[in-house]
Amino acid sequence: MTDHHDHPRGPGVSRRQLLLHGAAGVGMFAFADELRAASLLRGALRSGQESPLAPRQPHFAPRAKRILFLFMHGGPSQVDTFDYKPLLQRDHGKPLPFAKPRVTFAETGALMGSPYRFKQHGQSGAWVSELWPHVAACVDKLCFLKSLHGSNDAHGGALLKVHTGSDTFVRPSIGSWVTYGLGTENQDLPGFVTLCPTLGHGGVNNWSSAFLPAVFQGTPLGNASVPARQAMVQHLRHPDRPRDQQRAQLDLLAAINGEHAAARSEDSALPARSESFELAFRMQARAPEVLDVERESAATKTLYGLDDPKTENFGRQCLMARRLLETGVRFVQCTHSYKWDQHGNLEKDHRSNALEVDRPIAGLLTDLEQRGLLEDTLVWWGGEFGRTPTSEGGTGRDHNPHAFTHWLCGGGVRQGFSYGATDDYGYYATHDKMHVHDLHATLLHLLGLDHERLTFRHAGRDFRLTDVAGKVAHAILA
């Protein structure tokens, strides 16, 4: 599936061609013809036939139709959450019995046992720390990935690696790749939405479409400094102009843009901007309803933790995400930012962080399952890297890209399963190692996309999310 030979756009002329051929001939046709061309364009967008965001067939039968990324910005500690290490507890205060990485983000000392108690849960017997009492009740639905590793121990590079597959170059986000490959099932909403994303550590590049057509970039609602209650589409309704006048303005604008685009056939920015105007017009009718969580029952809002000031913010993100997913949005991200970077005060701060998200996440999984959405929705939880089992300053842990844990749920993954392993202290991934490229290849596979075929030609070569690497972890597939 490539833009230049494997990614067909469907029968008939493209949206761009409609603009070019229908609205470019100012010297040949009357202005009324331009408006008729704009009307044809509008009809194509409304029918979804020619829209670049129209649903497209995957390469093979998918296990999941949509994806929700619950991103824990800062780097949760694997050895304090889901990767229990009895020897780390036993050897607390002793030197690490093997070499530390040649390059580290900061100096660390002796081994530091987890300050939290671990227990086994569910029929799977998964070990979970006391930080996650509500998620622990869901472990028989989860697929733990305990052998992840990346290539960068700085937040900026690590965030970009997880989101785009590259920590050194500007590349399209995974959400952009997914919507490029599959389109979206709701033409009245963006195909890729990110809720309260961070503006640091790569910022907009974490949801950018980079060299993919601009229409596939993520749409941010709010940012990390804005409460989820305020993470809405700004200026959604025109304060004094009715819809029929707005429609006339867009028709005129499409005609003028068509003339402008005629001389710039290789420029995707203008058609993408035109599409954004059309989408914004359509969103006026749909978005307020979808994003209004107050329409939910009191029981549902309680399930997500909206009744508790500690859980309300992330719970609201999760509930908004569910409402977006069930209306056909292809890729949604919720970000808990920027709180998990415990170089000190780990015992107190990791506990506070988990308290904010534990109940909302468990409520989300329960709600998705009750609504029949979990089967074909892939929920993905994790941060940009893990933490060292050695102590930093006596009360914290340093960055560790050499081993960290993510988990998946729903969307065709094995339930109550744990894949991969780390060493006895949790410093390095050792068994069934899963690089970030492997994770991305596996996520795309679950959506029915072959990561080696999902390519885009740019600057004389074919690019893909997984660059020149990536192996699907078939062992986790249900």
C-alpha positions in Angstrom: 0.0 0.0 0.0 1.9 3.0 -1.2 0.8 6.4 -2.4 2.4 5.9 -5.8 1.4 2.4 -6.8 -0.1 0.3 -4.0 -2.5 2.8 -2.5 -5.5 3.2 -4.9 -7.8 6.2 -4.2 -10.9 4.5 -5.7 -12.7 5.0 -9.0 -13.1 8.3 -10.8 -11.2 11.5 -10.5 -9.6 12.5 -7.3 -10.6 15.4 -5.1 -7.6 17.3 -6.3 -8.5 16.7 -9.9 -12.0 18.0 -9.3 -10.4 21.2 -8.0 -7.9 21.4 -10.8 -10.1 20.6 -13.7 -13.4 21.8 -12.4 -12.4 25.1 -10.9 -9.1 26.1 -12.6 -10.4 27.3 -15.9 -11.2 30.9 -15.1 -10.3 32.1 -18.6 -12.4 29.3 -20.2 -15.5 28.9 -18.0 -17.9 31.2 -16.3 -17.6 31.6 -12.6 -20.8 29.6 -12.2 -19.0 26.6 -13.6 -16.4 27.0 -10.8 -19.2 26.9 -8.2 -20.6 23.8 -9.8 -17.2 22.2 -9.6 -17.1 23.2 -5.9 -20.5 21.6 -5.5 -19.2 18.4 -7.1 -16.3 18.4 -4.7 -18.6 18.9 -1.8 -20.7 16.0 -2.9 -17.7 13.8 -3.2 -16.6 14.7 0.3 -20.1 14.1 1.7 -20.4 10.7 0.1 -16.9 9.7 1.2 -16.1 8.5 -2.3 -13.1 10.6 -3.0 -12.2 11.9 0.5 -8.7 10.9 1.5 -10.1 9.9 4.9 -12.7 7.6 3.4 -12.5 4.0 4.8 -10.2 1.8 2.9 -9.7 -1.9 2.9 -6.8 -3.3 5.0 -4.2 -5.7 3.5 -5.7 -8.7 5.2 -8.5 -9.4 7.7 -8.0 -7.2 10.7 -8.4 -8.2 14.3 -9.0 -4.6 15.4 -10.7 -1.7 13.7 -9.5 1.1 15.8 -6.8 1.9 18.4 -6.7 3.9 21.7 -3.3 4.8 23.1 -3.2 5.6 26.8 0.2 7.3 27.0 1.9 7.8 30.4 4.3 10.6 29.8 7.5 10.5 31.8 8.3 6.8 32.0 6.5 4.6 34.5 8.8 2.2 36.3 8.3 -1.4 35.1 9.7 -2.8 38.4 7.2 -0.9 40.4 4.1 -1.6 38.3 3.8 -4.9 36.3 7.3 -6.5 36.2 7.8 -8.0 39.7 11.4 -8.8 40.6 11.8 -10.8 43.8 15.6 -10.6 43.6 15.4 -6.9 43.5 13.6 -6.9 46.8 16.0 -9.4 48.3 19.1 -7.5 47.1 18.0 -4.0 48.0 21.0 -1.8 48.8 23.5 -4.1 47.1 25.5 -3.2 43.9 24.1 -4.3 40.6 25.9 -7.6 39.8 26.5 -6.8 36.1 27.5 -3.8 34.1 25.3 -0.8 33.6 24.8 0.6 30.1 27.8 2.4 28.7 25.8 5.6 28.3 23.3 6.6 31.0 21.1 9.6 31.5 22.3 10.2 35.1 24.4 8.5 37.7 22.7 5.8 39.8 23.9 3.8 42.8 22.9 0.5 44.3 19.8 -1.6 43.7 16.6 -0.2 45.1 13.7 -2.6 45.9 10.2 -1.5 45.1 8.4 0.3 47.9 5.2 -1.3 46.8 3.8 -4.7 47.6 3.1 -7.1 44.7 0.3 -9.7 44.5 -0.9 -12.2 41.9 -4.3 -11.6 40.4 -6.8 -13.4 38.3 -6.7 -16.8 36.8 -3.6 -15.8 34.9 -1.8 -15.1 38.2 -0.3 -11.9 36.9 1.9 -10.0 39.4 0.7 -6.4 39.8 1.8 -3.8 42.4 -0.5 -2.3 44.9 -0.5 0.9 42.8 -3.1 -0.7 40.4 -6.0 -2.2 42.4 -8.6 -1.5 39.7 -6.4 -2.5 36.7 -5.4 -5.6 38.7 -9.0 -6.8 38.5 -8.7 -6.7 34.7 -5.5 -8.7 34.3 -7.2 -11.6 32.6 -8.1 -9.3 29.8 -4.6 -7.9 29.4 -1.6 -8.9 27.3 1.6 -7.7 29.0 4.7 -6.8 26.8 7.6 -7.0 29.3 10.6 -7.0 27.0 10.2 -3.6 25.2 13.4 -1.7 24.5 14.2 1.5 22.6 17.2 3.6 21.5 17.1 6.9 23.4 17.3 7.7 27.1 16.1 11.3 26.8 12.4 12.1 26.9 12.3 14.0 23.6 13.9 11.3 21.6 12.1 8.5 23.4 8.7 10.1 22.9 9.4 10.5 19.2 10.5 6.9 18.9 7.3 5.6 20.5 5.1 7.9 18.5 6.9 8.0 15.1 9.4 5.2 15.0 12.4 7.7 14.8 14.2 9.6 17.5 16.4 11.5 15.1 14.3 12.6 12.2 10.8 14.2 11.8 8.6 11.3 10.7 4.8 10.7 10.6 3.1 9.7 13.8 1.7 6.2 14.1 -1.8 7.7 14.2 -1.1 9.4 10.8 0.1 6.2 9.3 -3.0 4.3 10.5 -5.4 6.9 9.1 -3.4 7.0 5.9 -3.7 3.3 5.5 -7.3 2.8 6.7 -9.0 6.2 6.5 -11.7 6.7 9.1 -15.3 5.5 9.5 -16.8 9.0 10.3 -16.4 11.7 7.7 -17.8 14.3 10.1 -14.9 14.0 12.6 -11.1 13.9 12.3 -9.7 10.4 11.8 -6.9 10.9 14.4 -7.6 12.8 17.6 -5.1 13.3 20.5 -6.5 14.5 23.8 -4.5 16.9 26.0 -1.1 16.1 24.4 2.2 17.3 25.6 3.6 20.4 23.9 7.2 19.4 25.1 9.5 16.6 24.3 8.9 16.6 20.6 5.5 18.4 20.9 3.5 18.6 17.7 5.9 16.2 16.0 4.4 13.4 18.1 1.1 13.8 16.2 2.3 15.3 13.0 1.8 13.7 9.6 5.3 15.0 8.5 5.7 14.2 4.8 2.4 12.3 4.6 -0.5 14.5 3.1 -1.4 17.0 5.8 -5.0 15.7 6.0 -3.7 12.7 8.0 -2.2 14.7 10.9 -3.6 14.4 14.4 -6.2 16.9 15.7 -5.3 18.0 19.2 -8.0 18.8 21.7 -6.5 20.8 24.5 -3.0 20.2 25.7 -1.2 19.1 28.8 -1.7 22.4 30.5 -5.4 22.4 29.9 -7.9 20.5 32.1 -9.8 17.8 30.1 -13.0 19.7 30.8 -11.7 22.5 28.6 -10.3 20.2 25.9 -12.9 21.0 23.3 -12.9 22.2 19.7 -12.4 25.9 19.9 -14.6 28.3 17.8 -16.8 25.4 16.7 -19.8 27.6 15.9 -19.7 30.9 14.1 -21.0 33.5 16.5 -23.2 35.3 13.9 -23.1 33.6 10.5 -25.7 31.0 9.7 -24.8 27.7 8.0 -26.1 28.7 4.6 -23.8 31.7 4.5 -20.9 29.6 5.7 -21.7 27.1 2.9 -21.7 29.8 0.3 -18.3 31.1 1.6 -16.8 27.7 1.4 -18.1 27.2 -2.2 -16.4 30.5 -3.2 -13.2 29.6 -1.4 -13.1 26.1 -3.1 -13.4 27.8 -6.5 -10.6 30.3 -5.7 -8.4 27.6 -4.2 -9.0 25.5 -7.3 -7.6 28.2 -9.5 -4.6 28.6 -7.1 -4.0 24.8 -7.0 -3.9 24.4 -10.7 -0.4 25.7 -10.9 0.7 23.7 -7.8 -0.3 20.2 -8.5 2.4 18.6 -6.2 1.4 20.7 -3.2 -0.8 18.7 -0.8 -1.1 21.6 1.8 -3.8 23.5 0.0 -6.1 20.6 -0.7 -5.6 19.5 2.9 -6.5 23.0 4.1 -9.6 22.9 1.9 -10.5 19.5 3.5 -10.0 21.0 6.9 -12.4 23.8 6.2 -15.0 21.3 4.9 -14.4 19.0 7.9 -14.8 22.0 10.3 -18.1 22.8 8.7 -19.4 19.3 9.1 -18.1 19.1 12.7 -20.4 21.9 13.7 -23.3 19.5 13.7 -21.6 16.4 15.1 -18.7 17.3 17.4 -20.7 19.0 20.2 -22.8 15.9 20.7 -19.9 13.5 20.6 -17.7 15.5 23.0 -20.4 16.2 25.5 -19.8 13.6 28.2 -22.5 15.1 30.3 -24.9 13.2 28.1 -23.7 10.0 29.8 -25.5 8.4 32.7 -24.5 9.1 36.3 -23.4 5.4 36.6 -21.1 5.7 33.6 -19.5 8.9 34.8 -18.9 7.2 38.2 -17.4 4.2 36.5 -14.8 6.5 34.9 -14.1 8.3 38.1 -15.7 11.7 37.2 -17.1 11.9 40.7 -13.6 12.1 42.3 -11.4 15.2 41.8 -8.4 13.0 41.8 -9.6 10.8 38.8 -11.9 13.3 37.1 -9.4 14.7 34.6 -8.0 11.5 33.1 -11.4 9.8 33.5 -12.9 12.6 31.3 -10.2 12.0 28.7 -11.0 8.2 28.7 -14.8 8.8 28.4 -14.3 11.3 25.6 -12.1 8.8 23.9 -14.7 6.1 24.1 -17.3 8.4 22.6 -15.0 9.3 19.7 -14.1 5.6 19.1 -17.7 4.4 19.0 -18.6 7.1 16.4 -15.9 5.9 14.0 -12.7 7.8 14.8 -9.8 5.5 13.8 -7.1 6.5 16.3 -7.4 8.3 19.6 -4.7 9.1 22.2 -5.2 10.1 25.8 -2.1 11.5 27.6 -1.3 11.6 31.3 1.3 14.2 31.2 4.0 15.0 32.4 4.1 13.1 35.7 5.9 9.8 35.6 9.5 11.1 35.7 10.4 10.2 39.2 14.2 10.8 39.6 13.2 11.3 43.3 10.2 10.8 45.6 9.2 7.7 43.6 7.2 6.1 46.4 4.9 9.2 46.8 4.7 10.4 43.2 4.2 7.0 41.4 1.4 6.3 44.0 -0.3 9.7 43.2 0.1 9.2 39.5 -1.4 5.7 39.5 -4.3 6.9 41.6 -5.2 9.4 39.0 -5.4 6.8 36.1 -6.1 3.4 37.7 -9.8 3.7 38.2 -10.5 5.5 34.9 -8.5 2.9 32.9 -10.4 0.0 34.5 -13.7 1.8 33.9 -12.8 2.3 30.3 -12.0 -1.4 29.7 -15.2 -2.4 31.5 -17.3 0.0 29.5 -15.8 -1.0 26.2 -16.5 -4.6 26.9 -20.0 -4.0 28.0 -20.7 -2.1 24.8 -19.2 -4.8 22.6 -16.4 -2.5 21.5 -13.4 -4.2 23.2 -13.4 -7.1 20.7 -12.3 -4.8 17.8 -10.8 -1.9 19.7 -7.1 -2.2 20.5 -6.2 -0.5 23.8 -2.5 0.3 24.2 -1.0 1.4 27.5 2.6 2.6 28.1 5.2 5.3 28.4 8.3 6.3 26.5 10.7 4.1 28.5 11.1 2.5 31.9 13.2 3.2 35.0 16.4 1.8 36.4 16.3 -0.8 39.2 19.2 1.1 40.7 18.6 4.1 42.8 19.1 7.8 41.9 19.6 10.0 44.9 18.2 7.3 47.2 14.5 7.9 46.4 14.2 7.8 42.7 15.1 5.9 39.5 16.7 7.1 36.3 15.5 6.7 32.7 15.8 3.2 31.2 15.2 2.6 27.5 16.7 -0.9 27.8 13.6 -2.5 29.4 10.1 -1.4 29.9 6.5 -2.7 30.0 3.5 -1.9 27.9 0.2 -3.8 27.8 -2.5 -4.3 25.2 -6.1 -5.2 25.6 -8.9 -6.3 23.2 -8.4 -6.0 19.4 -7.3 -9.6 18.8 -4.5 -10.0 21.4 -4.2 -12.9 23.8 -5.8 -12.4 27.2 -4.2 -13.0 30.5 -0.8 -13.4 28.7 2.7 -12.1 29.3 5.2 -11.8 26.5 8.9 -11.4 26.9 11.0 -11.0 30.0 13.8 -8.9 31.6 16.8 -10.0 33.7 16.4 -10.8 37.4 16.5 -7.1 38.3 14.6 -5.6 35.4 17.4 -3.6 33.8 17.6 -5.2 30.3 15.1 -7.0 28.1 16.4 -10.5 27.7 13.8 -12.9 26.3 11.6 -12.4 23.2 13.0 -8.9 23.0 10.6 -6.4 21.4 12.0 -3.3 19.9 9.7 -0.3 19.4 9.8 -1.1 15.6 8.5 -4.6 16.5 5.7 -3.1 18.6 4.7 -0.9 15.7 4.7 -3.7 13.3 2.5 -5.8 15.6 0.1 -2.9 16.2 -0.3 -2.4 12.4 -0.7 -6.2 11.9 -3.6 -6.2 14.4 -5.3 -3.5 12.3 -4.8 -5.6 9.1 -1.9 -3.7 7.8 1.4 -5.1 6.6 4.1 -2.7 7.9 6.3 -3.5 5.0 3.6 -2.6 2.5 2.3 0.5 4.2 4.8 2.9 2.6 4.9 6.4 1.2 7.3 7.7 -1.4 9.2 10.8 -0.3 12.5 12.4 -1.3 13.2 9.5 -3.7 12.6 6.6 -1.4 9.8 4.6 0.2 9.3 5.3 3.9 7.4 3.3 6.5 6.6 3.6 10.2 9.1 0.7 11.0 11.9 2.1 8.8 13.9 -1.0 7.6 13.2 -3.1 10.7 10.2 -4.5 12.6 9.0 -8.1 13.3 5.4 -9.0 14.2 5.1 -10.7 17.6 2.8 -13.5 16.4 2.9 -15.1 19.8 0.6 -12.4 21.3 -2.2 -12.8 18.7 -5.3 -14.5 19.8 
